[in-house]
Amino acid sequence: MARASAATQNPPAARATPRARSIEEDVLLTAVFCLVAFGAVMVYSASSATAVIAGNGDGTGLLVRYLIFAAVGFVGLSAAIRFPLAKLIQLTGPLLGASFVLLVAVKLPGIGVSVNGAQRWIGFGVVQFQPSELAKLALVLYTARFLAERPRGFKRSGELLPLALIVGGAMLLVVTQPDLGTALVVAFTCAAMLVASGIPLRWLAGYAGVGSVLVLLYSMSAPYRRARLTSFLDPWHHASSTGFQAVQGQIAIGSGGVFGRGLGQSVQKIFYLPEAHTDFILAIIGEELGIIGLFGLLVLYAAVAWAGLRIAQSATGRYAKLLAAGVTSLILCQALLNLFAVLGIAPLTGVPLPFLSYGSTSLVTLLIAVGLLLNIARGGCVKAQKTSDEPDARRSEDQYADDLPDRSRRDRRPRSASTRSRRRAAH
């Protein structure tokens, strides 16, 4: 009887119930699964007709490749969920270094692959890799680590210079491919992470001003870039030349109306809009599924944004919060830049629509990034460690585990007993 009572009082640890998934995890997973499934349908719809007309099989080639890389991405997502964030911090430097090496290698003859005048890929045949997609994730990891290493904040804007040099150097290598769109996504994502870290907005405005001038000078440095900029200002005036793709995309969305022509019934994808399954897949969605389809797509991205920001808010530790905010910002910045470009609100930059546009490296990288978000949502953090050199041991935490600063927070620590006794003695 004594043994039975002891067993009852001390149940084995194996009987502990597993942690229930949060609503943020369910919403994020559901939204991502829906986006990938929707992407498979639309990639097939946007590419099958032109493939059949060109005599390239039955039109399922790109769909099969999309599904293969989606499967690879979900394997990476599953691995990222279980990967310790402490080891991820240690791998950030090597990963960033590898991405820089690949960004340089992509410009070397015999290594880089040129497609439509842009040299952004490494590989051969159907197996190609885009180093700039790896660089985006590596820069998010590096920015989160850099900001988390300074839990007390920054005293001068010059302390951000090392981060600006790393991010600026990577952007310069990406721009030379040329790929201004990816460079802008990196800039906007890092800016969002700086805001989340609590830096003064006037510092960010200074860096943004310098960056805007450099982007403008770059845009005016070559005739074809100037032509693209002027066609953005008035695409219909250049409808037969540099503004052709932008105009055809707007015609596709406009002809879809409220309910669309019907799935697979797009006219623009066959005769007018080249490679519609890549950067302009949003236009085909608007033409075939109408405003209703576009609204449903925006709801899915809004669900990703809500879940990601909620995960960042409830994450344990400064590093986890910043990483979650960075991954969420990466997805949203890329989606918004593609949306604005297709709608004619921003110049065409060649940025794919996350999870939907055909692009193997982008799909795999973003699914791994979602895995990191789920890792944080399931309690992934960098554990606090006490140090002996801090003046107050009760407040000693690991530099990566400090919370983000709250400018509106007041000092709510309880007064010590000695302080209260001294006040009573004075009275």
C-alpha positions, 0 to 999 in steps of 0.5 A: 500500500505504501508503494502504491501511495508513493506512486500516486503522489509522484506520477512518472514524468512520462505521463505529463500531458503535452503542451496544447498548441496555441491559436497563433500556431493553428492560424499560422499553419492553416494560412500557410497551408492554404497559401501553398495549396492555392499557389499550386493551383494558380501556378498550374493555371497560369503556366499550363496553357502556354506550355501546351501551346509551346509543345512542352508536354501536358502543362504539368511540368511547373506544377510538379516542380512546385510540389517537389520544392514545397515538399522540401520546404515543409521538411525544412519547416519541420526541422526548423521547429525543432532546432534550438535557437541557441545553436541558431545564434551560433550558426548565424555568422557562418550562414551570413558568411556563406551567403556573402560568398554565394552572392559574389560567386553568382557573378563569376563566369561559369558559376552564375546562371543568367536568365532574361538579362539577370544573373541571380542563380547558381546551378545547372539545368532545372536545379538552380539556387538563388543566393539572395533568398538565403541572404534575406533569411541570414540577414534577419538572423544577424539583425536579430542577434545584433540587436539582442546583444544590446539589451540596454539599447543604443546611446548614439546612432553611430552604434548602428553602423556595423549593422548598416555596413553588413546589410548595406554590403549585402544589398549592394551585392544583390543590386549588382545582379541586378535585383533591386526588389530583393534589396528593398525587401531586405531594407524594409525588413531590417527597418521594421526590426529596428522599430521593433527594437525600440530605436529612436525613429529620428535615427531610422529616418536618417538612415532611410534618407541616405538609402533613398538617395542611393536608390534614386541615384542607382535607378537613374544610373542606367537607361533601362532603369530610367525607362522603368522609372518613367514607365511607372509614372505613366505606364499607359504612355509606354504601353507598347514598350517598357510599360507593357507588362504593367499595363497588361497586369492591370488589364487582367485585374480589371477584366476579372471584375468581382467574381472573375472569368473563372479558374483557368479562363484567363486570356492575358496569360496566353497572349499578353502577359509573359511568364505570368506564373512568376511575379505577376501571378497576382494579376492572373488571380484577379482575372480568374477569381476577381475581387473575391479571390484577391480579398481571400488572398489578402485575408490569408496574408492578414492571418499570417501577419496577425499570428506572427505579430502575436507570436513576437509579442508573447515570445520569451526573450529579446532575441526570440521577439526580434526574430519573430518580428523579423520573419513576419516582416520579411513575409509581409514586406515581400507580399506588399511590394509585389502587390503594389507593383502589380497594382501599379502603385510601385515600380516593377522590381521582380519580387515574387509573391510569397508562397504563390509565385513560382520560385523554388528557392523563395518557397523553400526559404520562406517555409523554413522561416515559418518553421522558425516562427512556429519554433518560437511559438512553441516556447523556443527561446535562449535561456537566461543565464546568471552572471557574476559581474552584474551589480544586481544578481536578481536582474542578471539575465542573458543578453539574448533573453532580455525583453524589448524596451517599453518606453511607457513602462514605469518603475513598478518594483516594490519598495524594500522593507528597509525603505519603508521602515526608514520612512516610518521612523522619520514620521 
